[in-house]
Amino acid sequence: MNPPAVRPAVVEDATDIARVHIQAWRETYSHLVEPGELDGLSVDRRRDRWAALVAVGEPVVWVATIDGQIVGFASTRVGGDDAPRPRELSGLYVLAAQHGSGAGQRLLEAAIGDSPAFLTVAADNPRARAFYRRNRFELDGHTENHVLVRTPISVVRMVR
């Protein structure tokens, strides 16, 4: 297998980004929601949303490919007025089959480099939290609930 390559997303990537988004959610969050809750996610609906977002350019979206196939993506956006840092890593997902391939690290580097940034992550996502700690993100004490497919989940904020 070739190492992952990372590039800016284009509108034509929307279907593959949507596919990866849904599969990564199923792989990552199934233990946080009721069985079957993630089954109804639609690639078509997510494709349209991703196409619109990529076309506008905010958030900024990057994709990781291995042998020409999209296996992950990262998105960033400008932090709001009360944001702890100027840039938010609003999403970073890599298919479980590609964990350890370097795709996540390359996406993070492309998306934010060494810049100050913040993100939120499910409190019960130890793999992601460890990844972000290795990249110098630290918990800042902010917690809240987000709704994931009708299920409230606890999220924590990390800053660098």
C-alpha positions as CSV (number, residue, x, y, z in Angstrom):
1,M,0.0,0.0,0.0
2,N,1.2,3.5,-0.9
3,P,1.5,6.2,1.8
4,P,-1.5,8.6,2.1
5,A,-1.5,11.7,0.0
6,V,-3.4,14.9,1.1
7,R,-4.8,17.6,-1.1
8,P,-7.5,20.3,-0.9
9,A,-11.0,18.9,-1.6
10,V,-12.9,19.7,-4.8
11,V,-16.6,19.6,-5.3
12,E,-16.3,16.3,-7.2
13,D,-15.0,14.7,-4.0
14,A,-18.4,15.3,-2.2
15,T,-19.7,11.8,-2.7
16,D,-16.6,10.1,-1.3
17,I,-16.3,12.6,1.6
18,A,-19.9,11.8,2.5
19,R,-19.2,8.0,2.2
20,V,-16.2,8.3,4.5
21,H,-18.0,10.7,6.9
22,I,-20.9,8.1,7.4
23,Q,-18.6,5.1,7.6
24,A,-16.3,6.9,10.1
25,W,-19.2,7.9,12.2
26,R,-20.4,4.3,12.3
27,E,-17.0,3.1,13.2
28,T,-16.4,5.8,15.8
29,Y,-19.7,6.5,17.5
30,S,-21.8,3.3,17.4
31,H,-21.1,2.7,21.1
32,L,-22.5,6.2,22.0
33,V,-25.9,5.9,20.3
34,E,-28.7,3.4,20.3
35,P,-28.2,0.4,18.0
36,G,-29.4,1.2,14.5
37,E,-29.4,5.0,14.9
38,L,-26.5,5.4,12.5
39,D,-28.1,3.1,9.9
40,G,-30.3,5.9,8.4
41,L,-27.5,8.3,7.5
42,S,-27.7,9.2,3.8
43,V,-24.8,9.5,1.5
44,D,-27.0,11.6,-0.9
45,R,-27.9,14.1,1.7
46,R,-24.4,14.4,3.0
47,R,-23.0,14.6,-0.5
48,D,-25.1,17.7,-1.2
49,R,-24.1,19.3,2.0
50,W,-20.4,18.6,1.4
51,A,-20.6,19.8,-2.2
52,A,-22.0,23.1,-1.0
53,L,-19.4,23.5,1.8
54,V,-16.5,22.7,-0.5
55,A,-17.8,25.1,-3.2
56,V,-18.1,28.0,-0.7
57,G,-14.6,27.2,0.8
58,E,-15.7,27.6,4.5
59,P,-15.0,25.3,6.1
60,V,-11.8,24.5,4.3
61,V,-11.7,20.8,3.5
62,W,-8.8,18.5,2.9
63,V,-8.9,14.9,1.8
64,A,-6.5,12.0,2.3
65,T,-6.2,9.4,-0.4
66,I,-4.5,6.1,-0.7
67,D,-4.1,4.6,-4.1
68,G,-6.5,7.3,-5.4
69,Q,-9.3,6.5,-2.9
70,I,-10.4,9.0,-0.3
71,V,-9.9,7.4,3.1
72,G,-10.3,10.5,5.3
73,F,-10.9,14.2,5.5
74,A,-10.3,17.2,7.7
75,S,-12.2,20.5,7.8
76,T,-11.3,23.8,9.5
77,R,-13.2,27.1,10.0
78,V,-12.6,30.4,11.5
79,G,-13.4,30.4,15.2
80,G,-16.3,32.6,16.5
81,D,-16.1,35.7,18.6
82,D,-15.8,33.7,21.9
83,A,-13.4,31.1,20.4
84,P,-10.3,30.3,22.4
85,R,-8.2,30.2,19.2
86,P,-8.5,31.8,15.8
87,R,-9.0,28.5,13.9
88,E,-11.2,25.5,14.7
89,L,-10.5,21.9,13.5
90,S,-14.2,21.2,12.9
91,G,-13.7,17.6,11.7
92,L,-11.1,15.0,11.2
93,Y,-12.1,11.5,10.2
94,V,-10.2,8.5,8.8
95,L,-11.6,5.1,8.0
96,A,-10.7,2.6,10.8
97,A,-9.0,0.4,8.2
98,Q,-6.5,3.2,7.7
99,H,-5.8,4.0,11.3
100,G,-2.0,4.0,11.7
101,S,-1.4,4.7,8.0
102,G,-0.4,8.4,8.7
103,A,-3.5,9.7,7.0
104,G,-4.8,11.5,10.1
105,Q,-1.5,13.1,10.9
106,R,-1.1,14.3,7.3
107,L,-4.6,15.7,7.3
108,L,-3.9,17.5,10.6
109,E,-0.7,19.0,9.3
110,A,-2.3,20.1,6.0
111,A,-5.4,21.6,7.8
112,I,-3.7,23.5,10.6
113,G,0.0,22.9,10.6
114,D,1.5,24.1,13.9
115,S,-1.0,26.9,14.2
116,P,-2.9,27.6,17.4
117,A,-6.3,25.9,17.0
118,F,-9.1,24.3,19.0
119,L,-11.5,21.4,18.5
120,T,-14.2,19.5,20.2
121,V,-14.1,15.7,20.5
122,A,-16.4,13.1,22.1
123,A,-15.5,12.7,25.7
124,D,-15.7,8.9,25.1
125,N,-13.3,8.8,22.2
126,P,-10.0,7.8,23.7
127,R,-8.2,7.1,20.4
128,A,-8.9,10.6,19.1
129,R,-8.1,12.3,22.3
130,A,-4.7,10.5,22.5
131,F,-4.0,11.5,18.9
132,Y,-4.7,15.2,19.7
133,R,-2.6,15.1,22.9
134,R,0.3,13.7,20.8
135,N,-0.2,16.8,18.6
136,R,0.0,19.2,21.7
137,F,-3.7,19.8,22.2
138,E,-4.8,20.0,25.8
139,L,-8.2,19.9,27.5
140,D,-9.2,23.4,28.5
141,G,-12.1,22.4,30.9
142,H,-14.9,23.3,28.5
143,T,-17.5,20.6,28.1
144,E,-20.9,20.5,26.5
145,N,-23.5,18.2,25.0
146,H,-23.9,17.8,21.2
147,V,-26.7,15.9,19.6
148,L,-25.5,13.0,17.5
149,V,-28.4,11.4,15.5
150,R,-30.9,12.3,18.2
151,T,-28.6,11.2,21.1
152,P,-26.9,13.8,23.4
153,I,-23.2,13.0,23.8
154,S,-20.7,14.7,26.0
155,V,-17.9,16.6,24.1
156,V,-14.7,18.2,25.5
157,R,-12.8,21.0,24.0
158,M,-9.0,20.8,23.4
159,V,-6.8,23.7,22.5
160,R,-3.3,24.3,21.2
